[in-house]
Amino acid sequence: MISISVCMIVKDEEEVLARCLNSLAGIADEIIIVDTGSGDATKQIAAAYTERIYDFAWVDDFSAARNYSFSKATMEYIYVADADEVIEEGERQKFLKLKRELDRRVEIVQMLYTNQLSCNTTYNFDEELRPKLYRRLRNFFWEEPLHEAVRLAPVILDTDIRIRHMPTSVHAGRDFAAFERVYKREGALSVRLSEMYARELMIAGDKAAFLRAVPFFEAQCEGTVNEGLLRQALCVLVRAGRLLGDMDLLFKYALKALAAGNAPSEVCFEIGEYYFNRGNFQKKDIYEAALWYYNAIYEAQPELNIRMAGSLPAGRLVECYESLGEMEAAAQYRAVHADFLGAAK
């Protein structure tokens, strides 16, 4: 049987911490709690489960806090948990079986992270495999009987153990502030963080967040040679233009996206929204909106938010034809896109 250190970083998690730790009973051989500045009863609750509680001065860096928690672990494997996660009983039994039977050659165990669309800010899928369990110390091995080489790729095991994400609030505001601090401090974001910033804006951003984001994505749009980052920046700037009522901004970057070919669904959807919300509901505007919503679903692919090729334009298509009094067409689109529309409820 392997031994497991559970490593957590927490702040103000009194509402959910006990729920998480209770679900780890029998799994954890030690629990490492790193508190980054709680002002509630988080540390008192943690003390009922472990003596291994450490304070860590917050430096606007989740990786720094995670690395500190890892430095305190002493068991063979490290399980990374967030306070708003729960391992339900059936999945807990699978985890205990894994603990008894895991081949120690495995260095990373992936588990299914579920319920991601609840309080969603960055996810397009409700379930995905994520690395959750890590061998604390890695052994390096030579392989091949000749022309030998050290195996560099980790041994990864994919499991069907489900970790349920059960947040009680949306953290988008906190995340946007963090993106902005990193950009201000370092003058840039990594490719991964740029994509996460764009995705979170397109799923959960409000008008104020888009206003603050415009300079970053304009600079990215003008300076990047990365096609993926360019397409993401165009999506953000077109949405920003509409939300801010800046039609020059909207059409400047919408036209760039169209000129580049294969404009993302997000751009098509936002052009549709422009015509749909012009305020006069003239037939020509509604037909134009319907054309762009149709393109978002059938002629384009989503770059950041899958709903902009699904439930959002599908719902608008129905609204368009209802407002035009074309009930047969509205019913047809409602029937064709029943799956999209049902998922949106």
C-alpha distance (Angstrom), angle and dihedral (degrees) to the residues before:
residue distance angle dihedral
M1 . . .
I2 3.77 . .
S3 3.80 122.8 .
I4 3.80 120.8 -127.2
S5 3.79 135.3 -153.8
V6 3.79 112.9 -159.1
C7 3.81 108.3 -148.0
M8 3.81 120.7 -165.4
I9 3.79 136.9 171.0
V10 3.80 113.3 -155.2
K11 3.77 143.6 176.9
D12 3.81 125.5 177.8
E13 3.80 94.7 -15.9
E14 3.82 99.8 142.7
E15 3.81 91.3 125.5
V16 3.81 96.1 60.0
L17 3.81 110.6 13.7
A18 3.81 98.4 92.7
R19 3.80 90.7 48.4
C20 3.79 90.1 55.5
L21 3.80 96.1 44.2
N22 3.81 92.9 47.1
S23 3.79 89.4 57.0
L24 3.81 89.9 54.9
A25 3.81 94.1 58.7
G26 3.81 109.9 134.2
I27 3.81 91.9 9.8
A28 3.80 98.0 74.6
D29 3.80 119.9 69.0
E30 3.78 88.1 -179.1
I31 3.79 133.1 6.9
I32 3.80 121.0 -145.3
I33 3.81 114.4 -163.7
V34 3.80 117.6 -171.5
D35 3.79 111.2 -170.2
T36 3.79 116.8 -158.3
G37 3.80 98.0 -166.3
S38 3.80 113.3 -46.7
G39 3.79 117.5 -174.6
D40 3.80 95.4 -172.0
A41 3.83 134.4 60.1
T42 3.82 95.4 -69.7
K43 3.81 95.7 115.8
Q44 3.80 93.2 45.4
I45 3.80 90.5 52.4
A46 3.81 91.2 47.2
A47 3.82 90.2 51.7
A48 3.82 89.6 66.3
Y49 3.82 88.3 63.4
T50 3.79 106.1 33.6
E51 3.78 145.5 7.0
R52 3.80 90.6 -147.5
I53 3.81 97.2 95.0
Y54 3.80 118.7 142.3
D55 3.78 133.8 -176.9
F56 3.79 118.3 -133.0
A57 3.78 122.1 -172.1
W58 3.79 106.3 -126.9
V59 3.81 112.8 -115.7
D60 3.84 99.0 175.1
D61 3.79 90.0 -98.1
F62 3.80 122.7 111.3
S63 3.80 91.1 -174.2
A64 3.81 91.2 57.2
A65 3.79 90.2 53.3
R66 3.82 92.1 45.7
N67 3.80 91.2 49.5
Y68 3.79 90.3 50.8
S69 3.80 90.8 52.0
F70 3.81 90.2 50.1
S71 3.80 90.5 51.5
K72 3.81 89.5 62.0
A73 3.82 95.8 52.3
T74 3.81 119.8 105.3
M75 3.82 105.3 174.5
E76 3.82 128.8 94.8
Y77 3.79 95.6 -102.3
I78 3.78 134.3 28.2
Y79 3.79 122.1 -142.2
V80 3.81 114.5 -160.6
A81 3.79 113.6 -146.6
D82 3.79 133.7 176.7
A83 3.77 119.2 -148.8
D84 3.81 93.4 -118.4
E85 3.81 93.2 57.9
V86 3.79 125.7 99.3
I87 3.80 130.5 -168.3
E88 3.78 105.2 -151.9
E89 3.80 118.8 -141.7
G90 3.80 99.5 -97.5
E91 3.79 91.0 48.1
R92 3.80 90.7 45.1
Q93 3.80 89.5 58.2
K94 3.82 89.4 51.8
F95 3.79 89.1 51.3
L96 3.82 91.9 50.1
K97 3.81 89.4 50.9
L98 3.80 89.4 50.4
K99 3.79 89.4 50.6
R100 3.80 91.0 54.2
E101 3.80 96.3 44.6
L102 3.82 108.4 29.9
D103 3.78 114.8 131.8
R104 3.80 106.0 -125.6
R105 3.79 90.6 -136.9
V106 3.82 86.9 74.5
E107 3.79 110.1 97.1
I108 3.81 102.5 -180.0
V109 3.80 128.6 29.6
Q110 3.79 118.4 -161.6
M111 3.78 121.6 -153.9
L112 3.79 133.1 -172.9
Y113 3.79 110.9 -95.6
T114 3.80 106.3 -154.6
N115 3.80 142.8 -174.7
Q116 3.79 90.9 39.4
L117 3.81 94.3 148.4
S118 3.80 91.4 64.0
C119 3.81 106.8 100.7
N120 3.79 84.5 -6.2
T121 3.79 121.9 -167.4
T122 3.80 105.3 152.3
Y123 3.80 111.2 13.3
N124 3.79 133.4 97.1
F125 3.79 94.8 179.9
D126 3.77 130.4 54.8
E127 3.81 94.7 -143.6
E128 3.80 134.3 30.8
L129 3.79 139.8 155.9
R130 3.79 113.4 -100.3
P131 3.80 131.9 178.2
K132 3.80 105.5 -107.9
L133 3.82 108.0 153.1
Y134 3.82 121.5 52.9
R135 3.77 133.5 -175.6
R136 3.81 103.4 -117.4
L137 3.81 96.6 -143.7
R138 3.76 119.3 31.7
N139 3.79 122.6 -145.3
F140 3.80 118.8 -148.9
F141 3.78 119.3 -140.2
W142 3.77 135.4 -169.2
E143 3.78 114.9 -131.5
E144 3.82 139.3 -171.9
P145 3.85 122.0 53.1
L146 3.81 91.2 -111.9
H147 3.80 134.9 14.8
E148 3.76 81.1 32.0
A149 3.80 121.0 -161.8
V150 3.78 136.6 -179.6
R151 3.78 112.0 -101.0
L152 3.79 105.7 -116.6
A153 3.79 101.9 173.4
P154 3.80 112.5 87.2
V155 3.79 121.5 -119.6
I156 3.81 104.4 -110.9
L157 3.79 127.0 -167.6
D158 3.82 119.8 -161.7
T159 3.81 114.1 -152.7
D160 3.80 136.6 -178.2
I161 3.81 92.9 -127.4
R162 3.80 107.8 132.0
I163 3.78 122.5 -143.3
R164 3.79 109.5 -164.4
H165 3.79 117.4 -141.9
M166 3.81 108.3 -147.7
P167 3.82 109.5 173.5
T168 3.78 121.1 177.3
S169 3.81 96.0 -155.4
V170 3.80 143.5 18.3
H171 3.82 116.6 -98.7
A172 3.80 97.9 -165.5
G173 3.80 94.5 114.2
R174 3.79 91.2 52.6
D175 3.79 90.6 47.7
F176 3.80 94.8 49.8
A177 3.80 90.6 51.4
A178 3.81 89.3 50.8
F179 3.82 93.0 50.1
E180 3.79 89.5 50.1
R181 3.81 93.2 49.3
V182 3.80 92.8 50.1
Y183 3.81 91.7 48.8
K184 3.81 92.1 47.5
R185 3.81 92.1 47.8
E186 3.80 99.6 42.2
G187 3.79 102.5 25.0
A188 3.80 92.4 -128.2
L189 3.79 144.9 40.5
S190 3.78 126.4 -129.1
V191 3.79 117.5 -106.7
R192 3.81 89.5 -103.9
L193 3.82 94.4 49.5
S194 3.81 91.6 44.8
E195 3.79 89.7 55.4
M196 3.81 92.1 45.9
Y197 3.82 90.6 49.4
A198 3.80 91.9 50.4
R199 3.79 92.9 44.9
E200 3.79 93.8 49.0
L201 3.80 91.3 48.9
M202 3.81 92.1 50.8
I203 3.80 92.5 49.1
A204 3.80 103.9 34.8
G205 3.80 109.8 5.3
D206 3.80 121.9 126.1
K207 3.78 128.7 -154.9
A208 3.81 94.0 -89.0
A209 3.81 92.9 50.6
F210 3.81 91.2 51.0
L211 3.81 91.6 48.4
R212 3.81 90.8 55.6
A213 3.82 91.6 44.0
V214 3.81 97.9 53.8
P215 3.84 97.4 85.5
F216 3.82 92.3 50.7
F217 3.79 95.1 49.2
E218 3.80 94.1 41.4
A219 3.81 88.8 55.2
Q220 3.79 89.4 46.5
C221 3.78 92.3 48.7
E222 3.78 92.7 50.6
G223 3.79 97.7 41.1
T224 3.80 110.2 32.1
V225 3.78 125.9 99.7
N226 3.79 91.3 -172.2
E227 3.81 106.8 105.5
G228 3.80 93.6 -155.3
L229 3.80 93.2 52.1
L230 3.80 90.4 46.5
R231 3.81 92.6 53.6
Q232 3.80 90.7 47.4
A233 3.80 91.9 49.5
L234 3.81 90.8 50.8
C235 3.81 90.7 52.7
V236 3.81 91.8 51.3
L237 3.80 94.9 46.2
V238 3.81 94.5 48.1
R239 3.81 90.1 50.9
A240 3.82 90.2 45.6
G241 3.79 91.1 52.7
R242 3.79 92.2 53.9
L243 3.80 95.4 44.4
L244 3.80 92.9 46.7
G245 3.79 93.5 45.0
D246 3.81 89.7 -119.8
M247 3.78 103.2 139.4
D248 3.80 92.6 176.6
L249 3.80 88.9 59.7
L250 3.80 92.3 44.9
F251 3.79 96.6 50.7
K252 3.81 95.9 37.5
Y253 3.80 91.2 62.3
A254 3.80 96.6 31.4
L255 3.80 88.7 57.9
K256 3.80 90.5 48.0
A257 3.80 89.2 53.3
L258 3.80 92.4 48.0
A259 3.81 92.9 45.7
A260 3.80 90.1 52.7
G261 3.82 90.0 56.0
N262 3.79 128.3 -124.6
A263 3.79 94.4 52.8
P264 3.83 109.8 -158.2
S265 3.79 121.8 -104.7
E266 3.80 88.5 -111.5
V267 3.81 91.4 62.9
C268 3.81 92.5 47.1
F269 3.79 90.7 48.7
E270 3.81 93.0 50.4
I271 3.81 92.1 50.6
G272 3.79 87.1 50.7
E273 3.80 89.5 51.5
Y274 3.80 90.4 51.2
Y275 3.80 92.1 57.1
F276 3.80 94.6 38.1
N277 3.82 92.8 53.6
R278 3.80 100.7 41.3
G279 3.78 87.6 115.3
N280 3.78 103.2 -124.8
F281 3.83 99.2 75.9
Q282 3.75 92.3 -145.8
K283 3.76 113.4 175.2
K284 3.79 93.3 -118.1
D285 3.79 90.8 55.6
I286 3.79 93.5 47.9
Y287 3.81 91.7 49.2
E288 3.80 89.2 49.0
A289 3.81 90.6 50.1
A290 3.80 91.0 49.1
L291 3.81 90.1 52.3
W292 3.82 91.6 55.4
Y293 3.80 93.5 44.6
Y294 3.80 88.2 51.4
N295 3.81 89.4 50.8
A296 3.81 90.8 50.0
I297 3.81 89.9 58.4
Y298 3.80 104.2 33.4
E299 3.80 109.6 20.9
A300 3.80 103.8 37.2
Q301 3.79 142.6 43.8
P302 3.81 127.0 -128.9
E303 3.78 117.3 -109.4
L304 3.81 101.7 -171.3
N305 3.81 113.4 -3.8
I306 3.79 117.2 42.8
R307 3.81 91.2 -162.1
M308 3.81 89.1 70.0
A309 3.77 88.0 69.5
G310 3.79 92.6 41.4
S311 3.78 135.9 24.2
L312 3.83 97.8 10.6
P313 3.84 100.0 55.6
A314 3.82 91.1 33.2
G315 3.79 90.7 57.3
R316 3.78 90.9 46.4
L317 3.81 92.2 50.6
V318 3.79 89.1 57.0
E319 3.82 90.5 47.9
C320 3.80 91.3 48.9
Y321 3.77 94.9 55.1
E322 3.79 93.2 41.1
S323 3.82 90.0 53.5
L324 3.80 88.4 50.0
G325 3.78 90.4 51.9
E326 3.81 90.6 -118.4
M327 3.80 95.1 133.6
E328 3.80 95.1 165.7
A329 3.80 91.4 58.0
A330 3.82 90.6 43.8
A331 3.80 90.8 52.3
Q332 3.78 90.7 47.1
Y333 3.81 92.7 54.1
R334 3.79 91.1 43.7
A335 3.80 89.8 54.4
V336 3.81 95.4 43.4
H337 3.79 92.4 49.3
A338 3.79 98.3 37.3
D339 3.81 91.3 124.4
F340 3.81 92.4 52.9
L341 3.77 93.7 45.4
G342 3.79 93.3 45.4
A343 3.79 91.2 52.0
A344 3.77 90.4 52.6
K345 3.81 93.9 59.4
